[in-house]
Amino acid sequence: MPGASIDGAITEGADAQILASDEGLLRGDGVFEVALLYEGVPYAMDEHLERMELSARNLRLEFDPAAMRAEALALLGAAGELPARAALRMVATRGGRRIALIEEVTPEVASVSLVTTEHRPTPLLQDIKSLSYAPNMLATRLAAERGADDALLVTPEGVVLELPRQSFGCSLDGESLVTPPLSAGILDSITRRRALETGLVQERAISTAELAGATEAFIAGTTHEIEPVGSIDGRELPAPGPLTAALRERVSELIAAELAR
């Protein structure tokens, strides 16, 4: 199956190459997006490309969204049969490369366990989904060393942020769901947008002191939509809680309705 496109040249994923001197590789100087494929169709393609263009502009990186779109769709057209769960990754590097990759997505799980991990967002990277993901990946590895599935990033001052690759939300009163505001320094996640569109989630600053009393929690991300959190720092939570279950159903309905248009 053709699994990669480099500047429009389609090839097997294992054969895709870029120059070793590309600063996207050497310095993580580039931007990317990942769109989940529903029956071969990339979901929210316009939003992903708009966010990618914003990231590139903020990084002072030349980027042609029209070319990226055309090359990504050409790759999907040439791919033939796709894995049951797959995603489209789109990358633009400082070396001027446009890369599209088809990736298999890990299976969904019943719930995820989190541990809080201190992190301070980099102001210069606000609103930039960059290739500089080493801190994110390290946070996930550190969480695994502590026996958890992933990290929940919090500031040294005790402000709850997000996961290394997903948004976070929870209920603090058993009656409503909240998610940290973008002003906290988190990414404007597209799945988080859908969660807010349901009206079942509100933006609100969350402290680690409040988190200790959360009655349920969820994560929102491209590849698995809404997933329940089963524990935070070893404290078990219902997974899914009733509010999370309702949110997951409503977000799935929103996505299905968009795809049906």
Secondary structure, 3 states (H helix, E strand, C coil): CEEEEECCEEEEHHHCCCCCCCHHHHCCCEEEEEEEEECCEECCHHHHHHHHHHHHHHCCCCCCHHHHHHHHHHHHHHCCCCCCCEEEEEEEECCCCEEEEEEECCCCCCCEEEEEEECCCCHHHCCCCECCCHHHHHHHHHHHHCCCCEEEEECCCCEECCCCCCEEEEECCCCCEEECCHHHCCCCCHHHHHHHHCCCEEECCCEHHHHCCCCEEEEEECCCEEEEEEEECCEECCCCCHHHHHHHHHHHHHHHHHHCC
